[in-house]
Amino acid sequence: MGLKMPLLRGLPFEPGGSPVVLILGSFPSTLSLEAGAYYANPRNQFWKIMEFHLGIQEVLPYREKLAGLERNHTGLWDVICSCERRGAMDHAIRNATPNNIPQFLRDHPSVRMVIANGSTAGRYLEQFRPEWPSTVSLHILPSTSPANARTSFVEKLRAWGVMLEAIKGQ
């Protein structure tokens, strides 16, 4: 019998305001949890993609990057609120407790598009899809994680461009 893993708690919804796009990861990496910042691993391509599509410079301090997301009506959160996990990989997640995404969407009627950052987030979201407003679309996009090396950066950029539809329609 192995040692019990500690319960990890995720990060809060960021950046506030009235998002039109809600980007949901599965659960923060160890580096992100330690930094208290989404996508803190410098090898994660999330902020590079945001720089390309939204003009939010990857080198900015975290709070300034969040302000850029807010100006672009985009929020960040995770599907999983808490879990046990040894290491940082999604396949190691155990005893996950999800965030209440359907309630969040009811409380934030400005959201028109939910983006799952990777297939793990997408699988969790699929179970909630019947419970949320029909006006909200779901897009499961290639993970920006360094673990997703099979998808090229150019392919990720192309896929993530879908978020511009909702933002420009704002």
C-alpha positions, -999 to +999 in steps of 0.1 A: +000+000+000+015+034-011+017+066+008-014+088+007-009+117-016-017+152-002-048+170-014-039+198-038-060+229-043-062+247-076-060+284-084-090+308-083-108+321-114-088+349-131-089+377-141-124+388-132-147+411-150-173+398-175-155+372-197-168+362-231-143+334-234-135+311-205-103+290-209-102+260-187-072+238-181-074+205-162-054+214-131-024+237-125+011+222-129+033+220-098+052+251-110+019+270-114+007+260-079+040+271-064+039+304-082+002+310-077+000+318-114-016+300-143+008+286-170+039+295-149+060+268-166+081+287-191+079+257-214+041+259-216+031+277-248+000+293-234+014+328-230+031+326-264-002+318-280-019+347-261+009+370-273+003+360-309-035+362-309-042+389-282-010+409-281-003+401-245+035+400-242+047+368-227+075+387-208+050+409-188+045+404-151+017+380-144-008+406-132-003+426-164-009+395-185-041+389-166-051+426-172-045+419-209-068+389-208-095+410-190-092+437-217-098+408-242-128+395-222-111+363-214-111+344-181-089+316-168-098+287-146-095+250-143-120+222-145-106+206-113-109+224-080-088+199-060-072+165-065-044+142-055-015+140-079+020+128-078+041+148-103+025+172-128+010+150-154-028+149-160-028+110-161-016+111-124-047+130-112-067+110-086-098+118-065-106+149-085-133+173-073-145+195-102-153+232-101-189+239-106-186+250-142-224+250-150-231+273-120-202+295-130-217+299-165-251+307-151-235+333-128-215+348-158-240+350-187-214+370-206-195+338-214-202+327-250-173+303-255-155+277-233-121+265-244-107+233-229-069+235-229-063+199-238-081+166-239-082+160-201-100+193-195-122+184-224-132+150-210-141+166-177-161+193-194-181+169-216-198+155-185-211+190-176-221+201-211-257+191-208-261+213-177-249+246-191-266+272-213-271+264-249-257+298-259-222+287-248-200+267-273-173+243-262-140+239-281-115+213-271-082+226-283-046+211-283-030+214-249-004+242-246+015+219-221+051+209-229+038+173-226+019+178-258+049+177-281+031+158-309+012+190-319+034+217-335+033+252-323+019+263-356-009+238-353-017+251-318-017+287-330-041+278-358-065+259-335-064+286-307-075+313-332-111+301-327-112+323-295-110+354-317-145+347-330-160+353-296-137+381-286-143+401-318-180+395-316-179+412-282 
